[in-house]
């Protein structure tokens, strides 16, 4: 019974991880992975805004909004990754 529950949690966490990564990629902030497949840059990539845009105040406001959204998504991603590690740790624990 616990195996089924853990498998369901693992599937749900994997789906949530993929969803968050898609959202982060869409705003250019997906964490980069190193060769081992672990997040090497937990803050993600640099944002790309048109600095030559005439309304620099608007660019600054949009950058702030994207930064806040990215921070929230990265926090969620870290929580999902922590929960995924906990499920795996419980699976490996001797009964």
C-alpha positions as CSV (number, residue, x, y, z in Angstrom):
1,X,0.0,0.0,0.0
2,X,2.8,2.5,0.9
3,X,4.5,1.6,-2.4
4,X,1.4,2.7,-4.3
5,X,1.1,5.9,-2.3
6,X,4.8,6.7,-2.8
7,X,4.6,5.9,-6.6
8,X,1.6,8.2,-6.9
9,X,3.4,11.0,-4.9
10,X,6.5,10.5,-7.1
11,X,4.4,10.8,-10.3
12,X,2.6,13.9,-9.0
13,X,5.9,15.5,-7.9
14,X,7.5,14.7,-11.3
15,X,4.5,16.3,-13.1
16,X,4.7,19.4,-10.9
17,X,8.5,19.7,-11.5
18,X,8.0,19.6,-15.2
19,X,5.2,22.2,-15.0
20,X,7.4,24.6,-13.0
21,X,10.3,24.1,-15.4
22,X,8.1,24.9,-18.3
23,X,6.9,28.1,-16.7
24,X,10.5,29.1,-15.8
25,X,11.7,28.3,-19.3
26,X,8.9,30.5,-20.7
27,X,10.3,33.5,-18.8
28,X,13.9,32.6,-19.4
29,X,14.7,31.6,-15.8
30,X,14.9,27.8,-15.9
31,X,17.8,26.5,-13.8
32,X,20.8,25.3,-15.8
33,X,21.8,21.6,-15.2
34,X,25.3,20.4,-14.9
35,X,26.6,17.2,-16.5
36,X,25.3,15.1,-13.5
37,X,21.8,16.5,-14.1
38,X,21.5,18.4,-10.9
39,X,20.7,22.1,-10.8
40,X,24.0,23.9,-10.9
41,X,22.6,27.4,-11.1
42,X,19.7,27.6,-8.7
43,X,18.9,31.2,-9.8
44,X,18.4,30.3,-13.5
45,X,19.4,32.4,-16.5
46,X,19.6,36.1,-17.0
47,X,16.5,38.0,-18.0
48,X,16.7,39.6,-21.5
49,X,15.0,43.0,-21.7
50,X,15.3,45.6,-24.5
51,X,17.4,48.2,-22.7
52,X,17.1,50.5,-25.7
53,X,13.3,50.8,-25.2
54,X,12.2,54.4,-24.9
55,X,10.2,53.8,-21.7
56,X,12.9,52.6,-19.3
57,X,10.5,52.8,-16.4
58,X,8.2,50.3,-18.0
59,X,11.2,47.9,-18.7
60,X,12.2,48.3,-15.0
61,X,8.6,47.5,-13.8
62,X,8.4,44.5,-16.1
63,X,11.8,43.2,-14.9
64,X,10.6,43.5,-11.3
65,X,7.4,41.6,-12.1
66,X,9.3,38.8,-13.9
67,X,11.9,38.6,-11.1
68,X,9.1,38.2,-8.5
69,X,7.4,35.5,-10.5
70,X,10.7,33.7,-11.1
71,X,11.5,33.8,-7.4
72,X,8.1,32.3,-6.6
73,X,8.4,29.6,-9.2
74,X,12.0,28.7,-8.1
75,X,10.9,28.5,-4.5
76,X,8.1,26.1,-5.6
77,X,10.6,24.1,-7.6
78,X,13.0,23.8,-4.6
79,X,10.0,22.6,-2.5
80,X,9.0,20.0,-5.1
81,X,12.6,18.8,-5.4
82,X,12.9,18.5,-1.6
83,X,9.7,16.5,-1.4
84,X,10.9,14.3,-4.2
85,X,14.1,13.6,-2.3
86,X,12.1,12.8,0.8
87,X,9.9,10.3,-1.0
88,X,13.0,8.6,-2.4
89,X,14.6,8.6,1.0
90,X,11.6,6.8,2.5
91,X,11.6,4.3,-0.3
92,X,15.2,3.4,0.5
93,X,14.7,3.2,4.3
94,X,14.7,-0.4,5.5
95,X,11.4,-1.7,6.9
